[in-house]
């Protein structure tokens, strides 16, 4: 019996209707080779800072760090230990990477028809040139094939960065991060454009585990003794200035809800002092985060950094997994969100100021047409981020466009960002977006809502221009 091979259709993700497919194909050909703008993601900058950095084994690269993969296997009863995911307590996990890969291959069918499955198929076939489908029988041969390629200079991160035609890649970095890898990148003379992004969640959200230690790190990084709220604000502003000096064009903020409200200076000082003493209440936590979103908007108007706001993830929903393996282990779950009332204080104060760009992401699709599109379709400062995380998918992208376009239009959205830690998956993720967008625009063309000339401009904006403009790159 012959080994099954990958068969990636050149028309994948396009509508079966011949008229729409023809337009989608033409649009896709016009934008498929545009450079990749990656304005938000979680690639570790050390990959690119070290010109000789190696990814390790295929398991190191594709399985052990990727919660998109191990959360699916875990849902079918595969222990994370069997996939080599490190335990917080240092307890035993599988260390034979061939065995980890075999377990992955034995369960690869779980990803059929999912976004992760689409990405993986493209990654294996197009990035690594693997012809055979990944199955239990082909697992070890494919492991050897990928391992051999990872040992070559062509598969160093910098070489792939250039091969992927990445124009700009932004990382996500803690407020206290010295940005040593970014400094090394600058000093190396390499021409790749890699920029930091200011992510202050650990010091803004008072319920962050180890918040006191995070404040100490911020104090050390800024050189400001943070014993008061006013000193805290100075330290945050100082770090933002440093990030901007290092090439940052954006900040990033995450919260369970979109709540915003302004505290008086006295109230903010009182809450911050309670936090320093370990006495902050749940109400203090919510009020302080809401207040700091207001402050971050003010700072963005002053320093020009674009403000991203990610809302609606219940972090660490599975307490067992969180205690055993730590954070970011596939147990973050969406919650219902409300934006109209929660964002009213921030938008009423700053939303009319064209110096502010506030990009909002959510995990509650019910808000797209009811709240987010009307808000972005009115306030000059507000833009809609692309479908995020669980909705970074074929159907999620289509629903997003269907729900937001009529009210917000294309140009109040910001194109695509891959939001990934999995560096080799970047081109596959962008390709899915570009194919889905071209197919959606083709649908408008065949229904007579736009003509083909406009659709070409819109496809280019969606693939490239919107992100470049919104993030000031």
VEXDREN-2710 file (C-alpha; in Angstrom, 1 decimal):
% VEXDREN-2710
k/r/px/py/pz
1/UNK/0.0/0.0/0.0
2/UNK/1.4/3.4/-1.0
3/UNK/2.0/6.1/1.7
4/UNK/-0.8/8.8/1.7
5/UNK/0.5/12.2/0.6
6/UNK/-0.5/15.7/1.4
7/UNK/-2.9/17.1/-1.2
8/UNK/-3.2/20.8/-0.5
9/UNK/-5.6/22.3/-3.1
10/UNK/-4.5/25.6/-4.6
11/UNK/-8.2/26.7/-4.2
12/UNK/-8.5/25.6/-0.6
13/UNK/-10.9/27.8/1.5
14/UNK/-12.5/29.2/-1.7
15/UNK/-16.2/28.9/-2.3
16/UNK/-17.3/26.0/-4.6
17/UNK/-19.4/28.4/-6.7
18/UNK/-17.4/28.8/-9.9
19/UNK/-18.0/32.6/-10.2
20/UNK/-17.0/33.3/-6.6
21/UNK/-14.0/31.0/-6.8
22/UNK/-12.8/32.7/-10.0
23/UNK/-12.8/36.1/-8.3
24/UNK/-11.3/34.7/-5.1
25/UNK/-8.5/33.1/-7.0
26/UNK/-7.7/36.3/-8.9
27/UNK/-7.7/38.3/-5.7
28/UNK/-5.5/35.9/-3.9
29/UNK/-3.0/35.9/-6.7
30/UNK/-2.8/39.7/-6.4
31/UNK/-1.9/39.6/-2.7
32/UNK/-0.4/36.2/-1.9
33/UNK/3.2/37.4/-2.1
34/UNK/2.8/40.7/-0.2
35/UNK/5.2/41.0/2.8
36/UNK/3.9/39.8/6.2
37/UNK/3.2/42.4/8.9
38/UNK/3.2/40.7/12.3
39/UNK/2.2/43.5/14.7
40/UNK/1.1/41.3/17.6
41/UNK/2.5/37.9/18.7
42/UNK/4.5/36.0/21.3
43/UNK/7.6/34.9/19.4
44/UNK/10.5/34.9/21.8
45/UNK/13.0/37.5/20.6
46/UNK/16.0/35.4/21.6
47/UNK/15.2/33.2/18.6
48/UNK/16.3/36.0/16.3
49/UNK/18.8/37.7/18.6
50/UNK/21.2/34.7/18.3
51/UNK/22.1/34.1/14.6
52/UNK/23.0/30.4/15.4
53/UNK/19.8/29.7/17.4
54/UNK/18.5/26.2/16.8
55/UNK/14.9/25.0/17.4
56/UNK/16.0/21.7/18.9
57/UNK/14.0/18.6/18.0
58/UNK/10.7/18.5/16.1
59/UNK/9.0/17.9/19.4
60/UNK/10.8/21.0/20.9
61/UNK/9.6/23.1/18.0
62/UNK/6.1/21.8/17.2
63/UNK/4.6/20.1/20.3
64/UNK/6.0/20.9/23.7
65/UNK/5.5/24.7/23.7
66/UNK/2.2/24.8/21.7
67/UNK/-1.0/24.8/23.7
68/UNK/-3.1/24.7/20.5
69/UNK/-1.7/21.1/20.1
70/UNK/-1.5/19.7/23.6
71/UNK/-4.9/21.1/24.7
72/UNK/-6.6/19.0/22.0
73/UNK/-4.7/15.9/23.0
74/UNK/-5.4/16.5/26.6
75/UNK/-9.1/16.8/25.9
76/UNK/-8.9/13.2/24.6
77/UNK/-7.2/11.9/27.7
78/UNK/-3.5/12.2/26.7
79/UNK/-1.6/13.3/29.8
80/UNK/0.5/16.5/29.2
81/UNK/3.4/14.6/30.8
82/UNK/3.3/12.2/27.8
83/UNK/3.9/15.2/25.5
84/UNK/6.9/16.5/27.5
85/UNK/5.1/19.6/28.9
86/UNK/7.2/20.6/32.0
87/UNK/5.6/20.4/35.4
88/UNK/5.8/23.2/37.9
89/UNK/7.1/20.9/40.6
90/UNK/9.8/19.4/38.3
91/UNK/8.1/16.1/38.3
92/UNK/8.7/13.4/35.7
93/UNK/7.6/13.9/32.1
94/UNK/8.4/12.1/28.9
95/UNK/11.9/13.0/27.7
96/UNK/12.1/10.7/24.7
97/UNK/11.2/13.2/21.9
98/UNK/10.7/10.4/19.4
99/UNK/8.1/8.9/21.7
100/UNK/6.4/12.4/22.2
101/UNK/6.3/12.8/18.4
102/UNK/4.8/9.3/18.0
103/UNK/2.1/10.1/20.5
104/UNK/1.3/13.3/18.5
105/UNK/1.2/11.4/15.2
106/UNK/-1.1/8.7/16.7
107/UNK/-3.6/11.4/17.6
108/UNK/-3.1/13.7/14.5
109/UNK/-6.6/12.8/13.3
110/UNK/-8.0/14.9/16.1
111/UNK/-7.1/18.0/14.2
112/UNK/-8.9/17.2/11.0
113/UNK/-11.0/20.2/9.8
114/UNK/-9.7/22.4/12.6
115/UNK/-7.7/25.6/12.1
116/UNK/-4.7/24.0/13.8
117/UNK/-5.0/21.1/11.4
118/UNK/-5.0/23.5/8.4
119/UNK/-1.9/25.3/9.8
120/UNK/-0.1/22.1/10.5
121/UNK/-0.7/20.6/7.1
122/UNK/0.6/23.8/5.4
123/UNK/3.5/24.0/7.8
124/UNK/4.6/20.4/7.3
125/UNK/4.1/20.4/3.5
126/UNK/5.2/23.9/2.6
127/UNK/7.7/25.0/5.2
128/UNK/9.4/21.6/5.8
129/UNK/8.6/20.0/2.4
130/UNK/7.1/16.9/3.9
131/UNK/5.3/14.9/1.2
132/UNK/3.8/12.1/3.3
133/UNK/0.8/12.7/5.6
134/UNK/1.6/12.4/9.3
135/UNK/0.3/9.1/10.6
136/UNK/1.3/6.5/13.1
137/UNK/3.1/4.6/10.4
138/UNK/5.0/7.7/8.9
139/UNK/5.8/9.4/12.2
140/UNK/9.4/8.4/12.6
141/UNK/10.4/8.9/9.0
142/UNK/8.9/12.4/9.2
143/UNK/10.6/13.1/12.5
144/UNK/13.9/12.2/10.8
145/UNK/13.1/14.4/7.8
146/UNK/12.3/17.5/9.9
147/UNK/15.2/16.9/12.3
148/UNK/17.6/16.8/9.4
149/UNK/16.3/20.1/8.0
150/UNK/16.3/21.8/11.5
151/UNK/20.1/21.1/11.6
152/UNK/20.8/23.1/8.5
153/UNK/21.4/26.9/8.2
154/UNK/18.3/27.3/6.0
155/UNK/16.1/26.5/9.1
156/UNK/17.7/29.0/11.5
157/UNK/15.1/31.5/12.6
158/UNK/16.7/34.4/10.8
159/UNK/16.8/32.5/7.5
160/UNK/13.1/31.5/8.0
161/UNK/12.2/35.2/8.8
162/UNK/13.6/36.2/5.4
163/UNK/12.1/33.2/3.6
164/UNK/8.7/34.0/5.1
165/UNK/9.0/37.5/3.7
166/UNK/8.3/39.1/7.1
167/UNK/8.6/42.8/6.9
168/UNK/8.0/43.6/10.6
169/UNK/7.5/41.3/13.6
170/UNK/6.5/42.6/17.0
171/UNK/7.1/40.7/20.2
172/UNK/5.3/41.0/23.6
173/UNK/7.4/42.0/26.5
174/UNK/6.8/42.7/30.2
175/UNK/7.1/46.3/31.5
176/UNK/10.2/45.5/33.4
177/UNK/11.9/43.6/30.6
178/UNK/15.4/45.1/29.9
179/UNK/14.9/44.1/26.2
180/UNK/18.4/42.6/26.1
181/UNK/17.5/40.4/23.1
182/UNK/16.2/43.4/21.2
183/UNK/19.4/45.3/22.1
184/UNK/21.4/42.4/20.8
185/UNK/19.4/42.4/17.6
186/UNK/20.1/46.0/17.0
187/UNK/23.8/45.6/17.8
188/UNK/24.1/42.6/15.4
189/UNK/23.6/44.6/12.3
190/UNK/21.0/42.1/10.9
191/UNK/18.4/43.9/8.8
192/UNK/15.3/42.1/10.1
193/UNK/12.7/44.5/11.7
194/UNK/11.8/43.1/15.1
195/UNK/10.2/45.4/17.7
196/UNK/9.1/45.1/21.3
197/UNK/5.6/45.7/22.6
198/UNK/4.9/47.1/26.0
199/UNK/2.8/44.7/28.1
200/UNK/2.3/45.9/31.7
201/UNK/-0.4/43.5/32.8
202/UNK/1.7/42.0/35.6
203/UNK/2.0/45.4/37.4
204/UNK/-1.4/46.8/36.4
205/UNK/-3.5/43.9/37.5
206/UNK/-3.2/43.8/41.3
207/UNK/-4.3/40.2/41.5
208/UNK/-1.3/39.0/39.4
209/UNK/0.5/36.2/41.4
210/UNK/3.6/37.8/42.8
211/UNK/2.5/41.3/42.1
212/UNK/4.8/42.7/44.8
213/UNK/7.8/41.1/43.1
214/UNK/6.7/42.5/39.8
215/UNK/6.6/46.0/41.3
216/UNK/10.1/45.5/42.6
217/UNK/11.3/44.5/39.1
218/UNK/9.6/47.5/37.6
219/UNK/11.3/49.7/40.3
220/UNK/14.7/48.2/39.4
221/UNK/14.2/48.5/35.7
222/UNK/13.0/52.2/35.9
223/UNK/15.4/53.3/38.6
224/UNK/12.3/54.7/40.5
225/UNK/11.6/53.7/44.1
226/UNK/7.9/52.7/43.8
227/UNK/6.5/53.5/47.2
228/UNK/3.4/55.4/46.0
229/UNK/0.9/55.5/43.1
230/UNK/2.5/58.6/41.7
231/UNK/5.9/56.9/41.6
232/UNK/4.3/53.9/39.9
233/UNK/2.9/56.2/37.2
234/UNK/6.3/57.8/36.7
235/UNK/7.9/54.3/36.4
236/UNK/5.4/53.2/33.8
237/UNK/5.9/56.3/31.8
238/UNK/9.6/55.9/31.9
239/UNK/9.4/52.3/30.7
240/UNK/7.1/53.3/27.9
241/UNK/9.6/55.8/26.7
242/UNK/12.4/53.2/26.8
243/UNK/10.3/50.7/24.8
244/UNK/9.5/53.5/22.2
245/UNK/13.2/54.2/22.0
246/UNK/13.8/50.6/21.2
247/UNK/11.3/50.7/18.3
248/UNK/8.0/49.8/20.0
249/UNK/4.9/51.3/18.4
250/UNK/2.3/49.7/20.6
251/UNK/1.2/48.6/24.0
252/UNK/-0.9/45.6/24.9
253/UNK/-3.3/45.1/27.8
254/UNK/-5.4/42.2/28.8
255/UNK/-8.3/42.1/31.3
256/UNK/-11.3/39.8/32.0
257/UNK/-13.7/42.6/31.3
258/UNK/-13.7/45.9/29.4
259/UNK/-14.5/47.9/32.5
260/UNK/-13.0/51.4/32.6
261/UNK/-13.5/54.1/35.1
262/UNK/-11.4/57.0/36.4
263/UNK/-10.3/57.2/40.0
264/UNK/-9.4/60.4/41.7
265/UNK/-5.7/60.8/42.6
266/UNK/-6.5/60.2/46.3
267/UNK/-8.5/57.1/45.5
268/UNK/-5.8/55.7/43.2
269/UNK/-3.2/56.3/45.9
270/UNK/-5.3/54.6/48.6
271/UNK/-5.9/51.5/46.4
272/UNK/-2.2/51.3/45.5
273/UNK/-1.1/51.5/49.1
274/UNK/-3.5/48.7/50.1
275/UNK/-2.0/46.6/47.3
276/UNK/1.5/47.3/48.5
277/UNK/0.4/46.1/51.9
278/UNK/-1.2/43.0/50.5
279/UNK/-4.7/44.2/51.4
280/UNK/-6.3/44.9/48.0
281/UNK/-9.8/43.7/47.7
282/UNK/-11.5/42.2/44.6
283/UNK/-13.2/45.6/44.1
284/UNK/-9.8/47.3/44.3
285/UNK/-8.5/45.0/41.6
286/UNK/-11.3/45.8/39.2
287/UNK/-11.3/49.5/39.9
288/UNK/-7.6/49.9/39.6
289/UNK/-7.4/48.0/36.3
290/UNK/-10.3/50.0/34.9
291/UNK/-8.5/53.2/36.0
292/UNK/-5.2/52.2/34.5
293/UNK/-6.9/51.6/31.1
294/UNK/-7.9/55.2/31.3
295/UNK/-4.3/56.2/32.2
296/UNK/-2.9/54.0/29.4
297/UNK/-5.1/55.8/26.9
298/UNK/-3.9/59.2/28.2
299/UNK/-0.3/58.0/27.9
300/UNK/-0.9/56.8/24.4
301/UNK/-2.2/60.2/23.4
302/UNK/1.0/61.7/24.8
303/UNK/3.6/59.3/23.5
304/UNK/1.9/58.0/20.3
305/UNK/2.0/54.3/21.2
306/UNK/-1.0/52.4/19.8
307/UNK/-3.1/50.8/22.5
308/UNK/-4.3/47.2/22.2
309/UNK/-6.9/45.8/24.6
310/UNK/-7.6/42.1/24.8
311/UNK/-10.8/41.3/26.7
312/UNK/-12.6/38.2/27.8
313/UNK/-10.3/35.3/28.7
314/UNK/-10.9/33.4/31.9
315/UNK/-7.3/32.5/32.6
316/UNK/-6.4/29.1/34.1
317/UNK/-9.9/27.8/34.2
318/UNK/-8.6/24.3/35.0
319/UNK/-7.1/24.6/38.4
320/UNK/-5.5/21.2/38.3
321/UNK/-3.6/22.0/35.1
322/UNK/-2.7/25.5/36.3
323/UNK/-1.2/24.1/39.6
324/UNK/0.6/21.3/37.8
325/UNK/1.8/23.0/34.7
326/UNK/1.5/26.7/35.2
327/UNK/-0.1/29.4/33.0
328/UNK/-0.8/29.3/29.2
329/UNK/-1.4/25.6/29.1
330/UNK/-4.6/25.5/27.0
331/UNK/-7.1/26.1/29.9
332/UNK/-8.0/29.7/29.2
333/UNK/-11.8/29.9/28.3
334/UNK/-13.8/32.8/26.8
335/UNK/-16.4/34.6/28.9
336/UNK/-19.4/36.8/27.9
337/UNK/-18.3/40.4/27.7
338/UNK/-19.9/43.9/27.6
339/UNK/-18.4/46.9/25.9
340/UNK/-20.9/49.7/25.4
341/UNK/-21.1/50.7/29.0
342/UNK/-17.7/49.4/30.1
343/UNK/-15.8/51.4/27.5
344/UNK/-18.0/54.5/27.9
345/UNK/-15.8/56.3/30.4
346/UNK/-12.7/55.8/28.3
347/UNK/-14.2/56.6/24.9
348/UNK/-16.2/59.6/26.3
349/UNK/-12.9/61.1/27.6
350/UNK/-10.5/60.0/24.9
351/UNK/-12.3/58.4/22.0
352/UNK/-12.7/61.6/20.0
353/UNK/-9.0/62.3/20.0
354/UNK/-7.4/61.2/16.7
355/UNK/-4.0/60.9/18.4
356/UNK/-5.3/57.7/20.1
357/UNK/-5.6/54.4/18.3
358/UNK/-7.4/51.9/20.6
359/UNK/-7.5/48.4/19.0
360/UNK/-10.1/46.2/20.8
361/UNK/-10.1/42.4/20.7
362/UNK/-12.7/40.2/22.2
363/UNK/-13.7/36.5/22.7
364/UNK/-17.4/37.1/22.7
365/UNK/-18.7/37.1/19.1
366/UNK/-22.2/38.2/20.3
367/UNK/-20.7/41.7/20.8
368/UNK/-19.4/42.1/17.2
369/UNK/-22.6/43.5/15.6
370/UNK/-24.3/44.7/18.8
371/UNK/-21.5/46.7/20.3
372/UNK/-18.1/46.6/18.8
373/UNK/-18.9/47.5/15.2
374/UNK/-21.2/50.4/16.2
375/UNK/-18.5/51.7/18.6
376/UNK/-15.7/51.4/16.0
377/UNK/-18.0/52.8/13.3
378/UNK/-18.4/56.0/15.4
379/UNK/-15.4/56.9/17.6
380/UNK/-12.3/58.1/15.6
381/UNK/-9.9/56.5/18.1
382/UNK/-11.3/53.0/18.1
383/UNK/-10.5/50.1/15.7
384/UNK/-11.4/46.5/15.8
385/UNK/-8.8/43.8/16.1
386/UNK/-9.1/40.7/14.0
387/UNK/-10.9/37.6/15.2
388/UNK/-8.8/36.4/18.1
389/UNK/-7.6/33.1/19.5
390/UNK/-10.5/30.7/19.4
391/UNK/-12.0/32.6/16.5
392/UNK/-8.7/32.9/14.5
393/UNK/-10.3/30.2/12.3
394/UNK/-12.0/29.9/8.9
395/UNK/-15.5/30.2/10.2
396/UNK/-14.5/32.7/12.8
397/UNK/-13.1/35.0/10.2
398/UNK/-16.2/34.7/8.0
399/UNK/-18.5/35.4/10.9
400/UNK/-16.4/38.4/11.9
401/UNK/-16.6/40.0/8.5
402/UNK/-20.3/39.2/8.2
403/UNK/-21.1/40.8/11.6
404/UNK/-18.8/43.9/11.6
405/UNK/-18.5/45.0/8.0
406/UNK/-21.9/46.7/7.4
407/UNK/-21.5/48.9/10.4
408/UNK/-17.8/49.4/10.8
409/UNK/-16.6/48.9/7.2
410/UNK/-13.2/47.5/6.3
411/UNK/-11.1/50.6/7.2
412/UNK/-12.1/50.6/10.9
413/UNK/-10.5/47.2/11.2
414/UNK/-6.8/46.5/11.3
415/UNK/-6.1/43.6/9.1
416/UNK/-4.5/40.5/10.6
417/UNK/-2.1/39.5/13.3
418/UNK/-1.0/35.9/14.0
419/UNK/-0.8/36.2/17.8
420/UNK/1.5/33.1/17.8
421/UNK/4.4/31.6/19.7
422/UNK/4.8/29.0/17.0
423/UNK/7.2/30.8/14.7
424/UNK/7.1/28.4/11.7
425/UNK/3.3/28.6/11.6
426/UNK/3.3/32.3/10.8
427/UNK/3.0/32.0/7.0
428/UNK/0.3/29.4/7.3
429/UNK/-1.7/31.6/9.6
430/UNK/-1.4/34.6/7.3
431/UNK/-2.3/32.5/4.3
432/UNK/-5.5/31.3/5.9
433/UNK/-6.5/34.9/6.6
434/UNK/-5.7/36.0/3.1
435/UNK/-7.6/33.2/1.5
436/UNK/-10.7/33.7/3.6
437/UNK/-10.6/37.5/3.1
438/UNK/-10.3/37.1/-0.7
439/UNK/-13.1/34.6/-0.7
440/UNK/-15.3/36.9/1.4
441/UNK/-14.6/39.9/-0.9
442/UNK/-15.3/37.7/-3.9
443/UNK/-18.7/37.1/-2.4
444/UNK/-19.4/40.8/-2.4
445/UNK/-18.2/41.1/-6.0
446/UNK/-20.5/38.3/-7.4
447/UNK/-23.5/39.8/-5.5
448/UNK/-22.8/43.2/-7.0
449/UNK/-22.0/45.0/-3.7
450/UNK/-18.5/46.0/-4.9
451/UNK/-16.7/45.8/-8.2
452/UNK/-13.5/43.8/-8.9
453/UNK/-11.3/47.0/-9.0
454/UNK/-12.4/47.9/-5.5
455/UNK/-12.0/44.3/-4.3
456/UNK/-8.3/44.3/-5.3
457/UNK/-7.7/47.4/-3.2
458/UNK/-9.6/46.0/-0.3
459/UNK/-7.7/42.7/-0.4
460/UNK/-4.4/44.5/-0.4
461/UNK/-5.5/46.6/2.6
462/UNK/-6.7/43.5/4.5
463/UNK/-3.5/41.6/3.9
464/UNK/-1.0/44.4/4.4
465/UNK/-2.0/48.0/4.5
466/UNK/-4.4/48.1/7.4
467/UNK/-2.0/46.5/9.8
468/UNK/0.9/48.7/8.7
469/UNK/-1.2/51.9/9.1
470/UNK/-3.0/51.0/12.3
471/UNK/0.2/50.0/14.1
472/UNK/2.2/52.9/12.6
473/UNK/4.9/50.6/11.1
END
